[in-house]
Amino acid sequence: MEASGVALLRITLYDAINSDNPRNILTKYIKRCNLEDCLDDISDKFGTKLRTQLGDMSIIYYIPDLTRFTSRGGIMQDLGDMPKDAALCGLPFSSCAIDYEGNLKICCEIYPENEVHRRAGIVGNLKEHSFLELWFSEEYNQLRRDMISGNLNNEVCIVCKSKPKNAEVDKELITLWTDYLGI
């Protein structure tokens, strides 16, 4: 992966969420790579995180704090209402999410095991198309156009409650996408 230009690999350990000692679990995973001597604890309000380096690539093992969970594209219920003035979601403009089957998802909130998410949240599969073909595909670009113009009708995005928790959207990045998309 490093040779392909990957600078950061984040591995989320959902199975360790209720652990009494999450650092031990994280250390166990890192020992598999023989990198335990160079661990940095970068835990923050979002969870327990340990970072290590593999050449130029950072690897972050992460156990999230349940109180910071998002709605996972509307799958999780009883999280309260999303504010009406929620900011534009920046995920489809700035990051990618690929699942274990090689599906490029519109964001990290997509769980292909859910029928609605599979239908509305998967751009395509890397076994059939290159990353660039999917990243710049008309389907994905149309979602971005709809988000920017406020005409969003994606059945996952309209119920997702994660937008207010996302990092502030980079206005310069959105301007570049706006120009690219011809909006």
C-alpha positions in Angstrom: 0.0 0.0 0.0 2.8 2.4 0.8 4.2 2.0 -2.7 0.8 3.1 -4.0 1.0 6.4 -2.1 -1.2 5.5 0.9 -0.1 7.8 3.7 -2.6 6.7 6.4 -4.3 3.5 7.2 -6.9 3.6 9.9 -8.2 0.3 11.3 -11.3 0.5 13.5 -11.7 -2.3 16.0 -15.4 -2.4 16.7 -15.2 -5.7 18.5 -13.1 -4.1 21.3 -15.5 -1.3 22.1 -16.7 -2.7 25.5 -13.2 -3.9 26.5 -11.9 -3.2 30.0 -8.4 -2.6 28.6 -8.6 -1.3 25.0 -4.9 -0.5 24.9 -4.0 -4.2 25.4 -6.3 -5.1 22.5 -4.7 -2.4 20.3 -1.2 -3.5 21.3 -2.1 -7.1 20.4 -3.0 -6.0 16.8 0.1 -3.9 16.5 2.4 -6.7 17.7 1.3 -8.7 14.7 3.2 -6.2 12.6 6.2 -6.2 14.9 5.8 -2.4 15.4 5.1 -2.3 19.1 8.3 -0.4 19.9 7.1 2.7 18.1 3.6 3.3 19.4 2.2 6.8 20.0 -0.9 7.2 22.1 -3.0 9.7 20.2 -6.3 9.0 22.0 -8.8 11.9 21.9 -12.4 12.6 22.6 -13.5 10.2 19.8 -11.8 7.1 21.3 -8.6 5.2 22.1 -6.0 5.4 19.3 -2.5 4.1 18.9 -0.4 5.1 16.0 2.7 3.5 14.5 4.7 4.0 11.4 5.5 1.5 8.6 8.0 3.4 6.4 6.2 6.6 5.3 2.7 5.2 6.1 1.0 5.9 9.4 -1.2 3.1 10.8 -3.8 4.1 13.4 -5.6 1.4 15.4 -8.8 2.8 16.8 -11.5 1.9 19.3 -14.3 4.5 19.0 -16.1 6.0 22.0 -19.7 4.8 21.7 -21.1 8.2 22.8 -19.6 9.7 19.6 -21.2 7.3 17.2 -23.0 8.6 14.2 -26.3 7.3 12.8 -24.3 5.2 10.3 -26.3 6.5 7.4 -29.6 6.2 9.2 -29.2 2.7 10.4 -28.8 3.7 14.1 -32.0 5.0 15.6 -32.8 7.2 18.7 -29.8 9.5 18.2 -32.0 12.6 18.1 -32.8 14.9 15.2 -30.1 16.4 13.0 -30.1 20.1 13.1 -31.9 21.7 10.1 -28.9 23.9 9.4 -26.4 21.0 9.3 -23.4 21.8 7.2 -22.5 20.2 3.9 -21.1 16.7 4.4 -17.5 16.8 3.1 -16.9 13.0 3.1 -17.6 12.4 -0.6 -15.3 15.2 -1.6 -12.3 14.5 0.6 -12.0 10.8 1.5 -12.8 7.4 0.3 -14.1 4.2 2.0 -13.5 0.8 0.6 -15.1 -2.3 2.2 -13.6 -5.8 2.5 -15.3 -6.8 -0.8 -13.6 -4.0 -2.7 -16.7 -1.8 -2.9 -16.0 1.9 -3.1 -18.6 3.5 -0.8 -19.9 7.1 -0.9 -18.5 7.4 2.6 -17.5 5.6 5.7 -21.1 5.6 7.0 -22.1 3.0 4.4 -22.6 -0.6 5.5 -23.2 -2.8 2.5 -24.9 -5.5 4.6 -27.9 -3.1 4.8 -30.1 -3.3 1.6 -30.6 0.5 1.3 -26.9 1.2 1.8 -26.0 -1.4 -0.8 -28.4 0.1 -3.3 -27.7 3.8 -2.6 -24.2 3.9 -1.1 -22.0 1.8 -3.3 -20.3 3.5 -6.3 -18.8 0.3 -7.7 -16.3 -2.4 -7.2 -12.6 -2.2 -7.6 -12.5 -5.7 -9.1 -14.5 -4.3 -12.1 -13.3 -0.7 -12.3 -10.2 1.3 -11.4 -10.3 3.6 -8.4 -10.1 6.6 -10.6 -13.0 5.4 -12.8 -15.2 5.1 -9.7 -14.0 8.2 -7.9 -14.8 10.4 -10.9 -17.8 8.4 -12.1 -20.9 10.2 -13.2 -22.9 8.5 -10.4 -20.5 9.8 -7.7 -20.2 13.2 -9.4 -24.0 13.5 -9.5 -24.2 12.9 -5.8 -21.6 15.6 -5.2 -23.5 18.0 -7.5 -26.7 17.3 -5.6 -25.0 17.9 -2.3 -23.5 21.2 -3.3 -26.7 22.5 -4.9 -28.9 21.4 -2.0 -30.9 19.0 -4.2 -29.8 15.9 -2.3 -32.1 12.9 -2.8 -29.8 10.0 -1.9 -31.9 7.8 0.4 -28.9 7.2 2.8 -27.6 10.8 2.9 -31.0 12.3 3.6 -31.4 10.3 6.8 -27.8 10.4 7.9 -27.1 12.2 11.2 -23.4 12.3 11.0 -23.0 15.6 9.1 -22.8 17.9 12.2 -20.0 15.7 13.7 -17.9 15.8 10.5 -14.9 18.0 10.4 -15.5 21.4 9.0 -15.8 21.2 5.3 -12.8 22.7 3.4 -14.3 25.6 1.4 -11.4 25.6 -1.0 -11.9 21.9 -1.7 -15.6 22.4 -2.4 -14.7 25.4 -4.7 -12.4 23.1 -6.6 -15.1 20.4 -6.9 -17.7 23.0 -7.9 -15.5 24.1 -10.7 -14.7 20.5 -11.8 -18.4 19.6 -11.7 -19.4 22.6 -13.7 -21.8 24.0 -11.1 
